Amino acid sequence: MTDGPNRPSATPATPGVLADGNGHFTIAALDHRDALQAEFERLGPGLGGAGALRKFKRDVLDALVALGSQPSAVMLEPEYSLPELASVVPDEMGVTCALEAQGYFGDPSSGNRLMPGWTPARVAEVGADGAKLLVLYRHDRGEFTVAQERLVAEVITASEAAGVPILIEPVPFDVTDDADRRTVILASARRLSSLGGAVSEQLILKLPFPGVGSCEALTEASQGRPWILLSWGVTFHQFESQLIEACAGGASGFAVGRALWREAVDPAVRAAVLADLVPDRFTTLASIVATGRPWFVATGEASPSAAASRDEKTDQDDSRREDSTR
């Protein structure tokens, strides 16, 4: 994360700016807004609010930074954490910025929209290293599906122009059973990965667990795009089990949110959870991902050296710092 204004579009970043030196994604998700407020409200009525959400995100981010090189990136958003927390993130840790407005689960049929003023170009301007778009998705909803795919395609194109990687997160809804869940997740990977066109090296799929025995099929459906597993509100132990199977089946990493830090929402135990439980959990997940498929293998690119992605990020960070002083 840097404070420069622009990433030159002539030198688009690869997923390496969000990965570790071995090509694996170990990403901590802190871009929750409505879901985080819901976690506070479970503790008691009237809890949460903007101030509480901002403090929570700062506290967790401080704990993640203390882990050193383990988190390859952190996912933030412009309502409670960007650009305010930009100075906390070290240069060697990548940052993604969420683009989607909240409120989509209130009426899934209305689809998703971007936050006003937030585009991949704006993400680059504030110094983030990548963008992220969550979309509610089913492949079998006619005009709704067409509209959601149009939004994804527009954001992918805009990310290419801005020179930032884009994580696309299709979230199934109205799921009837495990078979339906598997069908929708595989279809989302197959259909949305084909929207990338010439930007295959910039598109990363952020996907839910498709079910036991289905991860290799998900890798095939992703058509050469690297994919990472999201925790999607499950417990840590559930996510740990899912991640083992996902990495064995072709995943290139993870983006973990509530499965990592849910207990820390309670201010009474936050310090202890962030000091002990969160580091242990993150270390466990990172060790699993070390057995996964590097992103450059997924895309068929030549293997970079262990320092290549970090060197790329450093060069881009320096370029943006120079731009910011002009």
Beta strands, then each sheet from edge to edge (+ up, - down):
strand 1: 25-29
strand 2: 73-76
strand 3: 94-98
strand 4: 130-136
strand 5: 166-171
strand 6: 203-207
strand 7: 227-230
strand 8: 253-256
sheet 1: 1+ 2+ 3+ 4+ 5+ 6+ 7+ 8+ 1+
end
